[in-house]
Amino acid sequence: MHLLNIIEELKKEIGVMVEKRIKEFESMKEKDDLTWYHELCFCILTANTSAEMGIKVQNSISAEEFANLDEESLSRRLKESGYRFYKTRAAYIVKNRNYSRNIKKIILSLEKEERREFLVKNIVGIGYKEASHFLRNVGYKDYAIIDKHIFNLMKENGLTNEKKVTEKNYTELEKILYGIAEKAGLDLARLDLYLWYIKTKKVLK
């Protein structure tokens, strides 16, 4: 398969960068609940916007501020950072604050099948993609982050005929990516970084 050949070539080119990023994700297992909440806020902020914008905002607003600023102040800080959906996402983050001191404990207590479902059902502003993004960023390697870049790459390579990613077809699309990961000798976390690089020429979180 053409895509597998590209991935094999990229292992030589960006393999070190990919492994460095994976180590960053794995290190989150040693961090506290508030740091995990900070990462959760990042994943909420990246929905329908760029990872770069999410990183910019996360770097400018601390975990303590995400957990404690009132909604109006947080909205203003998001706007000052150049963030587009500042009112909506500030409201989401404030509504999720009851998890700012226990999100890590909850996720660690759940089984693989339960983790993502818990996030989708209980965290405001989180769908399957964002939940998978969060889980990958805190060190889990068995969830696919099917954003527009990955989905378009799947369509371009004849891996799916679906017109868009939905809650109903997400796990089926994930199974397809799992098959690619197995053939490439990768887990889903590493595969995502390689596929994302193919589309963006970047290795971001």
C-alpha positions as a Markdown table, in Angstrom:
| # | Residue | x | y | z |
|---|---|---|---|---|
| 1 | Met | 0.0 | 0.0 | 0.0 |
| 2 | His | 1.3 | 3.4 | -1.0 |
| 3 | Leu | 0.4 | 4.9 | 2.4 |
| 4 | Leu | 2.5 | 2.3 | 4.2 |
| 5 | Asn | 5.5 | 3.0 | 2.0 |
| 6 | Ile | 5.2 | 6.7 | 2.9 |
| 7 | Ile | 5.1 | 5.9 | 6.6 |
| 8 | Glu | 8.1 | 3.6 | 6.4 |
| 9 | Glu | 10.1 | 6.5 | 4.7 |
| 10 | Leu | 8.9 | 8.9 | 7.3 |
| 11 | Lys | 10.1 | 6.7 | 10.2 |
| 12 | Lys | 13.6 | 7.5 | 9.0 |
| 13 | Glu | 12.9 | 11.2 | 8.6 |
| 14 | Ile | 10.8 | 12.1 | 11.6 |
| 15 | Gly | 11.0 | 9.0 | 13.9 |
| 16 | Val | 13.0 | 10.8 | 16.5 |
| 17 | Met | 10.5 | 13.7 | 16.6 |
| 18 | Val | 7.6 | 11.2 | 16.9 |
| 19 | Glu | 9.2 | 9.4 | 19.8 |
| 20 | Lys | 10.0 | 12.6 | 21.6 |
| 21 | Arg | 6.4 | 13.6 | 21.4 |
| 22 | Ile | 5.2 | 10.2 | 22.6 |
| 23 | Lys | 7.5 | 10.5 | 25.6 |
| 24 | Glu | 5.9 | 13.9 | 26.4 |
| 25 | Phe | 2.5 | 12.2 | 26.3 |
| 26 | Glu | 3.7 | 9.3 | 28.5 |
| 27 | Ser | 5.1 | 11.8 | 31.1 |
| 28 | Met | 1.5 | 13.0 | 31.7 |
| 29 | Lys | 0.9 | 9.8 | 33.7 |
| 30 | Glu | 3.2 | 11.4 | 36.4 |
| 31 | Lys | 1.3 | 14.8 | 36.4 |
| 32 | Asp | -1.5 | 15.8 | 38.7 |
| 33 | Asp | -5.3 | 16.2 | 38.1 |
| 34 | Leu | -5.0 | 19.9 | 37.5 |
| 35 | Thr | -2.4 | 19.4 | 34.7 |
| 36 | Trp | -4.7 | 16.8 | 33.1 |
| 37 | Tyr | -7.6 | 19.3 | 33.3 |
| 38 | His | -5.3 | 21.9 | 31.6 |
| 39 | Glu | -4.8 | 19.3 | 28.8 |
| 40 | Leu | -8.6 | 18.7 | 28.7 |
| 41 | Cys | -9.2 | 22.4 | 28.2 |
| 42 | Phe | -6.6 | 22.4 | 25.3 |
| 43 | Cys | -8.6 | 19.6 | 23.6 |
| 44 | Ile | -11.9 | 21.5 | 24.0 |
| 45 | Leu | -10.2 | 24.6 | 22.5 |
| 46 | Thr | -8.9 | 22.7 | 19.5 |
| 47 | Ala | -12.3 | 21.6 | 18.3 |
| 48 | Asn | -13.1 | 23.4 | 15.0 |
| 49 | Thr | -9.9 | 25.4 | 15.2 |
| 50 | Ser | -6.2 | 24.7 | 14.8 |
| 51 | Ala | -3.9 | 22.8 | 17.1 |
| 52 | Glu | -1.5 | 25.8 | 16.9 |
| 53 | Met | -4.2 | 28.1 | 18.3 |
| 54 | Gly | -5.0 | 25.6 | 21.1 |
| 55 | Ile | -1.3 | 25.5 | 22.0 |
| 56 | Lys | -1.1 | 29.3 | 21.9 |
| 57 | Val | -4.0 | 29.7 | 24.3 |
| 58 | Gln | -2.8 | 26.9 | 26.6 |
| 59 | Asn | 0.6 | 28.5 | 26.9 |
| 60 | Ser | -1.0 | 31.9 | 27.8 |
| 61 | Ile | -3.6 | 30.7 | 30.3 |
| 62 | Ser | -2.5 | 28.6 | 33.2 |
| 63 | Ala | -4.2 | 25.5 | 34.6 |
| 64 | Glu | -5.0 | 27.5 | 37.8 |
| 65 | Glu | -6.6 | 30.2 | 35.7 |
| 66 | Phe | -8.7 | 27.7 | 33.6 |
| 67 | Ala | -9.9 | 26.3 | 36.9 |
| 68 | Asn | -10.6 | 29.5 | 38.7 |
| 69 | Leu | -11.2 | 32.5 | 36.5 |
| 70 | Asp | -14.9 | 33.5 | 36.3 |
| 71 | Glu | -16.6 | 33.0 | 32.9 |
| 72 | Glu | -16.4 | 36.6 | 31.8 |
| 73 | Ser | -12.7 | 36.9 | 32.7 |
| 74 | Leu | -11.9 | 33.6 | 31.0 |
| 75 | Ser | -13.8 | 34.7 | 27.9 |
| 76 | Arg | -11.9 | 37.9 | 27.8 |
| 77 | Arg | -8.6 | 36.1 | 28.1 |
| 78 | Leu | -9.5 | 33.8 | 25.2 |
| 79 | Lys | -10.5 | 36.7 | 23.1 |
| 80 | Glu | -7.2 | 38.5 | 23.9 |
| 81 | Ser | -5.4 | 35.4 | 22.7 |
| 82 | Gly | -7.1 | 35.7 | 19.3 |
| 83 | Tyr | -9.4 | 32.7 | 20.0 |
| 84 | Arg | -12.5 | 32.8 | 17.8 |
| 85 | Phe | -15.1 | 31.0 | 20.0 |
| 86 | Tyr | -14.2 | 32.7 | 23.2 |
| 87 | Lys | -17.7 | 32.9 | 24.7 |
| 88 | Thr | -18.8 | 29.4 | 23.9 |
| 89 | Arg | -15.6 | 27.7 | 25.0 |
| 90 | Ala | -15.3 | 29.7 | 28.2 |
| 91 | Ala | -18.8 | 28.5 | 29.1 |
| 92 | Tyr | -17.8 | 24.9 | 28.4 |
| 93 | Ile | -14.6 | 25.1 | 30.5 |
| 94 | Val | -16.5 | 26.6 | 33.4 |
| 95 | Lys | -19.1 | 23.9 | 33.2 |
| 96 | Asn | -16.4 | 21.2 | 33.4 |
| 97 | Arg | -14.7 | 22.6 | 36.4 |
| 98 | Asn | -16.0 | 20.0 | 38.8 |
| 99 | Tyr | -13.5 | 17.7 | 37.1 |
| 100 | Ser | -10.5 | 20.0 | 37.5 |
| 101 | Arg | -9.3 | 18.2 | 40.6 |
| 102 | Asn | -10.3 | 14.6 | 39.8 |
| 103 | Ile | -10.2 | 14.0 | 36.1 |
| 104 | Lys | -7.0 | 11.9 | 36.3 |
| 105 | Lys | -8.3 | 9.7 | 39.1 |
| 106 | Ile | -11.5 | 9.1 | 37.2 |
| 107 | Ile | -9.8 | 8.2 | 33.9 |
| 108 | Leu | -7.3 | 5.9 | 35.6 |
| 109 | Ser | -10.2 | 4.0 | 37.3 |
| 110 | Leu | -11.9 | 3.2 | 34.0 |
| 111 | Glu | -11.4 | 0.4 | 31.5 |
| 112 | Lys | -10.4 | 1.1 | 27.9 |
| 113 | Glu | -13.9 | 0.9 | 26.6 |
| 114 | Glu | -15.2 | 3.2 | 29.3 |
| 115 | Arg | -12.7 | 6.1 | 29.2 |
| 116 | Arg | -13.8 | 7.7 | 26.0 |
| 117 | Glu | -17.5 | 7.1 | 26.6 |
| 118 | Phe | -17.2 | 8.8 | 30.0 |
| 119 | Leu | -15.6 | 11.9 | 28.5 |
| 120 | Val | -18.2 | 12.1 | 25.6 |
| 121 | Lys | -21.1 | 11.8 | 28.0 |
| 122 | Asn | -19.8 | 13.9 | 30.9 |
| 123 | Ile | -17.5 | 16.6 | 29.5 |
| 124 | Val | -19.2 | 19.6 | 27.8 |
| 125 | Gly | -17.7 | 20.4 | 24.4 |
| 126 | Ile | -16.1 | 16.9 | 23.9 |
| 127 | Gly | -17.0 | 14.5 | 21.1 |
| 128 | Tyr | -15.2 | 11.3 | 20.1 |
| 129 | Lys | -12.4 | 13.1 | 18.3 |
| 130 | Glu | -11.7 | 15.5 | 21.2 |
| 131 | Ala | -11.9 | 12.7 | 23.8 |
| 132 | Ser | -9.5 | 10.6 | 21.8 |
| 133 | His | -7.2 | 13.6 | 21.5 |
| 134 | Phe | -7.2 | 14.1 | 25.3 |
| 135 | Leu | -6.6 | 10.4 | 26.0 |
| 136 | Arg | -3.7 | 10.2 | 23.6 |
| 137 | Asn | -2.2 | 13.4 | 25.0 |
| 138 | Val | -2.2 | 11.9 | 28.6 |
| 139 | Gly | -0.4 | 8.8 | 27.5 |
| 140 | Tyr | -3.0 | 6.3 | 26.1 |
| 141 | Lys | -2.0 | 4.8 | 22.7 |
| 142 | Asp | -5.1 | 2.9 | 21.6 |
| 143 | Tyr | -7.5 | 5.7 | 20.4 |
| 144 | Ala | -7.6 | 7.2 | 16.9 |
| 145 | Ile | -7.9 | 11.0 | 16.6 |
| 146 | Ile | -10.0 | 11.3 | 13.4 |
| 147 | Asp | -9.8 | 15.0 | 12.6 |
| 148 | Lys | -10.3 | 16.5 | 9.1 |
| 149 | His | -6.7 | 15.9 | 8.1 |
| 150 | Ile | -6.8 | 12.2 | 9.0 |
| 151 | Phe | -10.3 | 11.7 | 7.5 |
| 152 | Asn | -9.3 | 13.4 | 4.2 |
| 153 | Leu | -6.1 | 11.2 | 4.1 |
| 154 | Met | -8.3 | 8.1 | 4.6 |
| 155 | Lys | -10.6 | 9.2 | 1.7 |
| 156 | Glu | -7.6 | 10.0 | -0.6 |
| 157 | Asn | -6.2 | 6.6 | 0.0 |
| 158 | Gly | -9.5 | 4.7 | -0.6 |
| 159 | Leu | -9.8 | 3.6 | 3.0 |
| 160 | Thr | -13.4 | 4.9 | 3.4 |
| 161 | Asn | -16.4 | 6.0 | 1.3 |
| 162 | Glu | -18.0 | 7.9 | 4.3 |
| 163 | Lys | -18.8 | 11.5 | 3.6 |
| 164 | Lys | -18.1 | 12.7 | 7.1 |
| 165 | Val | -17.0 | 11.5 | 10.5 |
| 166 | Thr | -20.0 | 10.9 | 12.9 |
| 167 | Glu | -20.5 | 9.4 | 16.3 |
| 168 | Lys | -22.0 | 6.4 | 14.6 |
| 169 | Asn | -19.1 | 5.6 | 12.2 |
| 170 | Tyr | -16.2 | 6.8 | 14.4 |
| 171 | Thr | -15.4 | 3.4 | 15.8 |
| 172 | Glu | -15.6 | 1.7 | 12.4 |
| 173 | Leu | -13.2 | 4.3 | 11.0 |
| 174 | Glu | -11.0 | 3.7 | 14.0 |
| 175 | Lys | -10.8 | 0.0 | 13.2 |
| 176 | Ile | -9.6 | 0.8 | 9.7 |
| 177 | Leu | -6.8 | 2.9 | 11.2 |
| 178 | Tyr | -6.0 | 0.2 | 13.6 |
| 179 | Gly | -5.5 | -2.2 | 10.7 |
| 180 | Ile | -3.1 | 0.3 | 9.1 |
| 181 | Ala | -1.2 | 0.8 | 12.4 |
| 182 | Glu | -0.8 | -3.0 | 12.8 |
| 183 | Lys | 0.6 | -3.3 | 9.2 |
| 184 | Ala | 3.0 | -0.3 | 9.9 |
| 185 | Gly | 4.2 | -1.8 | 13.2 |
| 186 | Leu | 2.8 | 1.2 | 15.1 |
| 187 | Asp | 0.2 | 1.9 | 17.8 |
| 188 | Leu | -2.6 | 4.4 | 17.0 |
| 189 | Ala | -0.9 | 7.2 | 18.9 |
| 190 | Arg | 2.2 | 7.0 | 16.8 |
| 191 | Leu | 0.2 | 6.4 | 13.6 |
| 192 | Asp | -1.7 | 9.6 | 14.2 |
| 193 | Leu | 1.5 | 11.6 | 14.4 |
| 194 | Tyr | 2.8 | 10.2 | 11.1 |
| 195 | Leu | -0.5 | 10.7 | 9.3 |
| 196 | Trp | -0.8 | 14.2 | 10.6 |
| 197 | Tyr | 2.7 | 15.0 | 9.4 |
| 198 | Ile | 1.8 | 13.7 | 5.9 |
| 199 | Lys | -1.0 | 16.3 | 5.7 |
| 200 | Thr | 0.5 | 19.2 | 7.7 |
| 201 | Lys | 4.3 | 18.7 | 7.8 |
| 202 | Lys | 4.2 | 19.1 | 11.5 |
| 203 | Val | 4.5 | 16.9 | 14.6 |
| 204 | Leu | 2.3 | 18.6 | 17.1 |
| 205 | Lys | 0.3 | 17.3 | 20.1 |
